[in-house]
Amino acid sequence: HLMSTPSPTDDRVNIGAKLMHGEEYGGHAFWDTELFCLPFFTWVFPQTARNLVRYRGHLLDAARKNARDSGYRGAKFPWESADTGDEECPAWTVEYDGTCYRCYVADYEHHVTAAVAYGLYDYALVTGDEPLMAEFGLELLLETARFWVSRMVWNDEKKRYEILQVTGPDEWHEPGDNNAYTNRMAKWNIETALSALARMQAKNPDLAQSILRRIRLTDAEMAAWRRQADAIYLHGETSLIEQFDGYFPIPDAVITEWDEHGMPRMPAACVGKKGMQRPILKQADVVMLMKLLPDCYDEDTQRINFEYYEKRTLHRSSLSPSVHALMGARLGLAEHAYRYLERSAYVDLDNNQRNIREGLHAASMGGTWQAVVMGYCGLHLNEQGEPAFAPHLPPQWKQVRFHLNWRGKKLQVTVKDNQVSAIESI
Ligand code: IFM
């Protein structure tokens, strides 16, 4: 199903959240593409991945216009994207019972911009696609960084930069100040853009210079970026991380019951409460951050946050279980995390989100692949930038076999008894 919409020959198509199988979300592309689906293509079908990344490259000018229209600088990608790159997310939706609902996600969910940058950067890292970085990749990283710099405000009392009125991946707390995921990804975006620029300056100074001239980026502006990235508020990088300012004081409640599909039920104390009145999350937020930037958090911190937020996450978005499956496997909780893998893999077969009438779940499919290959089999890039594995197979699996495309070579990888072999295949 994942293969049904992106194309190895067409860089003007993307992956609708419901693939070709339903009308929900109008076929629009979300952050689902970069963070959930793209890794599968990057590692297995890099030509298709390249086209998915180029899709965003074509829409860089539209993203610059989106930023300007919202009063920011740089490039701000839309929450929902289609051919023009304009924001396609409706401000109002009509619900099944005929009532109208004011939808704020496009107003507050700015984290999609960091996701686009992350997907591109990860694709380039894995494939070594320098021509793409030269063509528009570096420019996209710099322009998205510029957006984040303009999105921050200085808090003079606390002597730090902040991002106010924003929603992270968990859409049930909308909006909050200093969402930990968004602030950290903004910092990542700025720092990554600057280090990618430094690498290009060392390798191809003329090209780097011409990109800087084209986007009128000066040393003085970049020095200010560095200061802002250093001074953005992060809720700490060790121990329990507060999802956003004011999350911890919300009267606490934890999940204690599950339905027949193993999906958590809303704690009784929270029934009838909404948004900021309850601590229950729709989907992984801090845990998602640790999945994306594992090197920024030590193992204890990852475990503490996984265990805390797991008890408060309802997984009402199909994007959520695969993140918990992957993180659980990485943290050595392979058996415990297996329930999340099942929820992700069977989302459409079991209809465990109860919305199959609206279409299949693309992000769940990409997330399931990542949970198996990157979580249970532990695929990652090692310090030399080569594929490496740290498997944690659950006891009920004897062996896992899958294919990768590593820089033009087709590899057949077998993980058995936690030993890995990779042979070139035709
Ligand atoms: O992008 C997701 C979002 O995170 C949760 N609601 C559905 C969107 C499309 O899948």
Residues whose N, C-alpha, C, O or C-beta is under 5 A from the ligand:
A	BS01	IFM	A17 F30 D32 P169 S317
